[in-house]
Each structure stands twice: as C-alpha cells, then as structure tokens.
Amino acid sequence: MKKIILFFLSIVFFLSCSSEHIKKVSSFEKKDLDEYGILVFSVSFAKNNIQELPIYILLKGETGGDKELRIDPDSEDFFVFAVKEGYYYIGEFFGENNSPAITRTSSTKEVKEIYTEKRFGVNVEKGKINYAGNIYIKDFSDDFKKYNTRFSIKQEPLYMSGEIIVRKLTTDIQKLKEIPEIKDLSLPVVVSIMTEVESGNTSFSERIGQDKKKKSEEGYGKYKWGMSLEDIKTLLELEKKVVLVVSKEEIVDNTKPDTPVTFLFKERDGKEELYRVEIKFPKTQSEDVIFSSLTEKYGQFGKREGNDTIWYTTGSKITFSISENEKKLIYESIEAKESKLDVIK
C-alpha cells in the first residue's frame, strides 16, 4: 500500500485551531511569509516480520505546536505543513507490537507497547519551502543490538531494535511541483536534511546554533563557505601556491596545471563570498582512486545521476562528474545553490 498525505486538504490530519504554529497549507497566504515557512518531509515504513502494526511519530516545534502522525507498515507518506519559523523535531516513535518474538506468546498475538525517544531535528526558515528529507523505517528485530534504534517494551524489561535513517529523495522534491498551493507561491526550496538530536536538556535554540555552526564550518578543506576572495587568496599565497586572479568572481590555484583548483565567488552584502570549488583532473587520473577517497570520507551512499555521483553533507553538495573530455570534482554550498536556483514555479 502506497499513499501520499497532503496537508493542504482540509479532510486529513487537520490541526486543532487552538495552535497556529503548525497549520494546513490551504490557509497559507503570501502575507504569512513574514512568519511561516513550508515544512516538507516523507516517511517510508518498509514491511517487515516483526513490526506489523502502525508506528506513531510526533512533530513538535520549539515555540509551540505539535502533531501526532500515524505511519502504517508498507506505506510511503508525504507530509506538507505550514509552520512558524523555528526549530522542529520529528521523533518519539511509539506504537504497539503483536509479534510472538516480542510478546513471547506463540499461540496468541498479545499486544505490547513499544517506544523510543529517537528524534530528528531541523530548522525551518520562513518564506521558503524547507525539505527535511525522508525518514526510512527499514526493519525491526527482537535483538536490541542489531539495528540503530532501541525500542523499550513497556510491559516488561525487554527491548527490540529498529533501523531508522534519514535520506534525501529527489522524488520528494518532484512531488512538490504537483501541489498547486505550493507551486503558485513560487518559493525557493531549501534542502536541509534532518539530523539526529539527542533527547535530554539541550535546548532547541542550542540545536539551531549547532546546525548553523556545522554549516559555517563546511567548505573545501580550510576554505569555508562565505570566505572572501582576498582571504582565500592570502591563504593560498602563504602556502606558496600559484594563484591566478581571473576576475572578482574567480581565482585559480594553478600550482598543478594538470589539476587546477578553481574558487568561485558571488556577491553578498557588498562582498564576494566563496560558494563553489571545482577541481579538474587529467584524463589519465584513475577514477577508482578518486571514488575510493570520496567514499572513505562521505560514505558509500553517493547518489548516481547520469554520469554524476553526488554526496550531501550538512552544508555542502559534492559532485564527481565524468564526461568524455574531463573528470571534475565540485564542492558547492547547499545554501548558496538553493537560494539562487531551486525555486518551485
């Protein structure tokens, strides 16, 4: 069973009028852009042999608003909310289990409550469509050490485990273009994939700060997104690099002419800031060596798009592109790319 749940329809999961922090998209208007953003995420719950009953998750905001969502096994659920700007988390997975492996009853399917505090957080920007990723509930086991999420079995001191991850699905972003209420707004799309947050005393505001800090620390090695052309030029010269100033928007580290590194800048608040780095490799360069280095650093889960392999980190998109004439590695600021190019029209 596959389904899409769109919250611009008034008949599904309508939020109580007692809270306006999270509301249906059908009531979202241009004037709301000063306070609200669109939060989009999906949940995939793969059919398995241990958890046959629905899982419930909670969407909750820093300054208020919450929504309980039901996720059925073998389903793909797509959620769209208008929410006030701020930090939101999705988590506190709970439900009931009727598997004999968990209930310890082979003749009847006794039901027992299960619960985990695992949660994923994301900062939602106003005036934008904020895509937060796909929560993939992949499998369950009666062995609490097998998967990455431990569930408590409330009625007795036992545990089970589930595999829950967050990933980016290009098909989710394509679905946005099918929603008239969103398409008509012509808003930029921000891809900010939810990251796991620890339950406990860490405040939402601190988490926002941590997310922003991670993004600000990203770039190409020591050359961080947002650094000025002059600062990067100075660093390169201090390292005795051969620097070519092409324009106020481009400089090249030409120390190795067969593998030039190009730094690209764009104007922001009156100064040029780094947003993209391109490394060109000679035709003779081994693709396996490059892939090995990238997978070691960014993992085995690069996404293939034609001849490109793409990885995402908190604040960067990394693309290894192969064509007949060249091999190129591109580091790009997610924030800079999306604010400039990705607009739902």
N, C-alpha and C positions, 0 to 999 in steps of 0.2 A: 504494500500500500504506500503510495507516494502522495503527498499533499503539499500545497502552498497555502500558508495562512497569511493573509494580507490585512493589516490592521486599519486600513482606510475604510473597510467595510464595517458598518455600524453593528452588524449582527454577530461579529465574532470577537470574543475577548474584550468587550468594551470596558474601559477603565471607569471605575466609580467616579462620579462628578465631585467627590469630596477631595480629590487630588488632581492638580493640573500640571504636575511635574512630568507625567507620562500620559500622553493622550493620543487619540486616533489621528491619523494623517488627514482624514477628510475635513477636519476642522482647522487645519494648519493653513495660515494665510501669509502673504508677503509681510504684513506688519509684525508677524511673530518672529521674523528673522533676527530681531534685536535680542531675543531671549532664547529661542529654540533652535535646535538642530534636528536632523533626521537620523535616527539610530537604526541601522540595519544589521542583522546577523541571521544566521541559519543554524539549525541543529539537525544532524543526521544520527539516527539511532539504528544501528545495524541489528538485524535479527540474530539471536543467539540462543543457546540452550540453557542458560542459567537465569537470565532476567527476562521473563515473558510478559510482565506487567508494565504499565506506564511508569515513566520517571517524571517527577515534577521538579522544576527549577525556578529560582526566584530572580527576577530583575529588580534591582534596587538602586536608588540614587543617593548621592551624598547628602543633598539638602532636603530630600523627601521623595515620596512616590515609590511604589513597589507594585509588582505584578507577578502573580504565580502563573506559570506556563506548564501545560501538560504535553509530554512528548511520548508518543506511542512507539513500540518496537516496530522496526521495518518501515520507518517513516522518514520523510525529509521535510522539515518545517522551515518556512521562510518568514521572518518577523520584521515588521517595519513600524517604528514608533516615532512620534514627535516628542522630544524630551527637552527639558530645560538644559542649558549648557552646564556642564559639570562632569563629575566622575561617577561612573555607574559600574556595578559589578553584576555578573551573571553566575549563579552558582547555588550552593547549598542543595545539592541533588538529593532527593529523597523519594521514597515510594514504598511499595510492598513487594515481597518476593514469595513465590509459591513453588520453588524448585525443591525437590526432595534432597538435593545436595546441600541446600541451605537449611531447610526446615527439619532435616533429619527424620522425616517421616516418609516412608516409601509407599505406604498403602493409600494415603490421602494427601492432597496438596494443602497442607496447613499454610496459612499466610503469616508472614512475619515482616515487621517494618525494617527498612534499611535506610541509612543516612550517611552522607559525607559532607564535610564543610568545604570541600574543594570549590574554588571560585576563580573567575577570570575577570579582570577589570579593564576598563577603557575610558579614556577621557573624550567626551563629546563636545565638539566645537559648534557654536551657534552659527546659523546661516549656511551650513554645509550638510551634505549627506555623508554621514560617518559610517563606513562599512567596517564592522568589527570582526568579521571572519565567520568561519563555520565550526561549531562545536561538534566534534565527531565522537559519539559514544559507540565504541567499536566492539567491545566484547566484555564478558564477565567470567569470573572463576570463583570456585569455593576456596581457592588458595589465596589468602590475602596478600601474599608476597609476589604473585605472578604479574599483576598489572600495576599501573602507576597511581591508581586511586583506591584507597582503602575505605570500604563501607562498614559501618558498625551495624550489627544485627541487634536491635534494641532489646528484644525479649531475653537475650542471654549473652554472656560474654564471648561472642564469636564475631568473626569478621569475614568479609568477602572482598574481592577486588574487581575493579573495572578499568578499562583502558579508555581514557578521555583525553583528547588532544584538541588544539585549535589550529585551523589551517585556513589558507586563503583559497577561495574558489572563484575562478573567473566567471563561471556560470551565474553566480550570485549577482555580480555586478551587471551582467547582461539582463537579468530579470528586472532590475531597477528601471530599465528603459521601457518595460512593458506596463508600468504603473502610471497612468495619466496624471494623477495628482502630483507625482514627483517630477515627471517629465516637464510639466508645464511650469515648474518653479525655476528650471534652468540653473540648478545649484552645482557648485563644484563638489567633486567626490573626494573625500579624504579616506585613504585606506590605512587604518590604524588597528592592526590585529590585536585582539585581547591578549593580555599576558596574565599568567597565573599570579595571584596575590595570596599572601598568607593570611589566614584568619587570625584575629588577635587584636592588638591595640593600635596597630598602625593606622593612622587616620587617612581618610580619602585624600585630603589635601597633600599629605606627605607622599602618597602614591602618585598623584599627579606630578609632583615635583620630581619623583624618581623617574617617571616616564619621560618627562622633558629633559632631565639630565642625561638619560641614556641616548636620546635623540641628538642632543647637543654634542655628545662625545663621539658621534659617528662621523665617518667620512672615509677618506683614503689614507689609512695609517695615521700619521701625526697631523695630516692636513684635514681639518674638521670642516663640516658644512658651515657656511657662513663666514669663514675666514676671508679677510680681504686679499686682493691681488698683491698688494705691497707686502703684507705679512708673509705670504707664501713665497713670493719672490725672494725675500730676505732669507727665509729658512733654506731655500734651495741654494742660494749663493753662499751661505755659511757652510754648507756641505760640499762646496766646490763643484756644484753641478753646472752644466752648460745650459743657461736659461735664454730662451728666445721669447721676446715680448712681441706677440703677433698683433694684439690690439688691447684695448682696455677690458675686453671680454675673454681674452685667451692668452695664456702663456704655455710654453712647452719646455719640459725637461728633456733636452736633446743630448744628454750625456752618452746614451747608447743610441745612435742614429737608427739602428735597425729595430729598436724597441722604444720609440718615443712615448712620453707620458704627457698628455695634454690636459691642462687645468682650465675649466670653463667657468665663467662668472656671469652673473646678471645683476643689474642694479636693483637695490632695495634700500629704501630710506636714504637715498643720496649717496650710497657707496656700492662698490662692486663686491659681491659675495660669492664664494665658491659653492657650486651646486652640482657639478658633474666632473668626473675624471675619466679619460679614455686612454687605454694602453693598447697600442698596436704591436702585434707580434709578426715576425717574419714567417713566410710560408713554410719554412723548414722547421719551425718550432713544433715540438711534439704536443698534440692535443691531449694525450694521456697524462703528460706531466702537469699541464695546466689544470685539467679536471681533478687530478689527484690532490693538488694543492687546494683547490676550491672546496672539494667535498670534505677534506680534512678540517677546513676552517668553518664551513657553513652547513655541513651535513649532506646526507645522500638524497635529500628530498627536493633537489632543484627541479623546477617545472620546465618541460620542453614546449616551446612554441616555434614550430618550424625548425630552423637551424640554430635557434637560440635556446640556451639553458639559463633559467632565471632563479635566483635565490632572493629571499627577503629577510632583512633584519629589522630591528626596531625602527630605524630611521633611514634605511638605505635599500635600494634595489640594485642587485648585482647581476649583470647580464654578460654571459660569454657567448659571443656571436661568431659564427663560422660562415664564410662565404667563399666563393671560388677564388677571390682575389686577396682576401685577408682574414686574419683572426684578430678579434678585438674583445677586450675586457672593459666593461663600462660600469663605473660606480656612479650612482645618482641619488641625490636626496629625494626621498619619497615626498616630503612636504613641498619641495620646490616643483617637482614634476606635477603633482596633483593639483596644486593651486593654479598652475598655469594651463594645464592641458585637459584634465579629466572633468568635463562638465556634462551633466545629463541635459540633453536638449531634445 
